[in-house]
Amino acid sequence: MTSGTPFLSATATGSTPAAAVRDAVGALGGRVSPDSLGFAYVTEPFAADLDGVLAALREATGVVHWTGCAASGICGRGVEHHAVAGNAIGAVSIMVAELAPDSFRILHCIRQPEDVDDSPLDDWDNAVRPLLGLVHGDPRNAAVHDLVSLLPEALECYLVGGMSAAPGGPAQVADEKCGGGLSGVLISASVPVAVGLTQGCRPIGPPRQITGMDGDWVAALDGRPAIEALKDDLGPENFANLRQMGGIIHAALPVEGSDTKDYVVRNLVALDPHTGRVGVSADLNEGERMMFVRRDPATAEDDLRRMIRRLVKRAGTPARGAIYVSCLARGPNMFGDGQSELSIVAEELGPVPLTGFFANGEINNNRLYAYTGVLTLFL
């Protein structure tokens, strides 16, 4: 492969990691150079044997450098595979991209904020200035939230990625099996990329200022009981049927300074009609802004298609490859069994090699999101 040539990607299932890797490599459909950067994602049945997955990938391809993680589900071009309880069949999704040796560096696991400045990159980041960081976080380490906010500024890069599945141990790949923090790969500005975010929601009312907190409860918005603001946004009929709208209506926190009207979605966990308070799964303070949003399959699909169309137009050139990180609450939980999320991506994106995973929290720039999809195109 040469610069401008599409990457290679494939997915496969199997009863063992070796069998799935063999089939995936066989389906790549092209010659793989050992100079490639490899991306590998596996479902949870293969999480315990990531060492075996890496060994099989290196033996079959000759590619030395790999990054990825284990997850509840994985993404491929037009397909997705999800772990099923009690089913030992696993799946693997791989993509290989021949890049100049100096255009990327594996980011080995960083576990605490104080370790960010000490990350051993052989001064590569000072000479190259990475444009993009693809990272995978361990959900068992609360410090990962701080790392996500600190790393873009420390390395002057844009982060994409998500939280891996780690039910019983390390579940990430950064040239070796690792876990407990944040790891992945840094890619230089010599490799052009474009990134898009789909929220999968639509606002049903305006942003309002939090003017009262009662412990962890939002007591007042714009000087009125918070529940009255929700009632205004929903309308009397929908508010009366709010119990039937569980999982559809959420709170959203606008990102200050965003030129794309970005927001972070959080769950509504409780309503207190007697006091007018609203419970939100977020650490909130008086003076911050909050609004209510609706999340349903039709809204999510429309927003996904719009995001991809805007991203393709902005890119202005055919993509060589793509990485898609979606929320584990999306996929079949949102789109059902009739049409998979990745088939929608393929319809809009075309025959672009793709890999990725379903995350327990998605990373875009310096924030951890929920219910979103993050699409990265390599141009």
C-alpha positions, 0 to 999 in steps of 0.5 A, a space after each residue: 500500500 502507498 499513501 492514498 491507498 485504502 486501508 484493509 479491514 475485516 471481521 470474523 467470528 470463531 470458537 477460539 481467538 486463533 480461528 477468528 484471527 485466521 479468518 479475519 486475516 484471510 478476508 483482508 483481501 490484500 497484501 499486508 505490509 509489516 510497516 502497517 499500524 494494526 487496529 484490533 477489537 474483540 468481543 468479551 469471550 476473547 478478552 482473557 486471551 488478548 495475548 493470544 490474539 496479538 500473537 496470532 495477528 503478528 504471526 499471520 500478518 507480520 505487523 508489529 504495532 497494534 492497538 485496540 481493546 476488548 468490548 461488549 460489541 465490535 464494529 466492522 464495515 456494514 456489520 457489528 457483533 455483540 457478546 451474548 451471555 453464555 455464548 463462547 463464540 467471540 468476534 474480532 475486527 481488524 484494520 491495517 494501515 500502512 503509515 510512515 514509521 515516524 507518523 505514529 507512536 503507540 501510547 502505553 498505559 497511563 494510569 494517573 494524571 501525574 504520569 501524563 508529562 512522563 509518558 515515554 514517547 522518545 520526544 517524538 511528540 515534541 518533534 512531530 506534534 500529534 494531531 490525533 490520539 486514538 485511546 481506550 480507557 479502563 472503566 475501573 480507574 476513576 482517574 481516566 476521566 481526568 486523563 481524558 481532559 488533560 491529555 489533549 492539552 498536554 500533547 496538543 492533540 485531539 482524542 477519540 476513542 472510548 472505555 473498554 470492557 474490563 469485567 475481569 482484568 486488563 482489556 486493552 492493547 498497546 503493543 501488548 495486553 494492558 489495562 488500568 488506565 488510558 492507552 492507544 496510539 498517537 498519529 501525526 498531522 502528516 496523516 489527515 483525519 476528519 472526526 464527527 460526533 452524533 449525539 443521537 438526541 434532539 433538544 426539546 427545550 432551551 438551555 436553562 440555568 440551574 438556580 437551585 440545588 438540593 444535595 444531588 437534586 436539581 431543584 430549580 431552573 431559571 428560578 422555577 421548580 425544575 419539574 415545571 421546566 420539564 413539563 413545559 418542554 414535554 407538553 401536558 399530554 406527554 408529561 402525563 405519560 412520562 412513565 412510558 417515556 423512560 429511557 427516551 427523555 434525558 438531561 443534557 449539559 451544553 458544552 460552553 464555547 462549542 461552536 457546534 452547540 455540543 452537549 453531554 447527555 446524562 440520565 434522568 434518574 428520578 423525579 419528585 413531583 411533590 418538591 419539583 426536583 429532578 435527579 440527574 446522574 451528573 455532578 452539577 452546580 448552581 450557575 451551570 446550564 441544563 436542558 432536556 433532550 429526546 432520544 429515540 430510534 428515529 432521532 438517532 438514525 436521522 442524526 447519524 446520517 446527518 453527521 456522516 453526510 456533513 463529515 464526508 462533505 467536510 473531508 472533501 476526499 475519499 476516506 482511506 479507512 474509518 474507526 467508529 466508536 459507538 455507545 453500548 446503549 446504541 446498536 441493537 439496544 437503540 436500532 433494534 434487530 431490523 437494521 444495524 447501526 453499522 449498516 446505516 454507517 455503511 449506507 452513508 459512508 460507502 465501501 470504506 474499510 472500517 473497524 471499531 467497538 461499542 464503548 461504555 463511554 465515548 471519548 471526543 476531544 477532551 470529554 467523555 460522552 454517553 449515547 454518542 457515536 464518534 466517527 474518525 475518517 483517515 484521508 
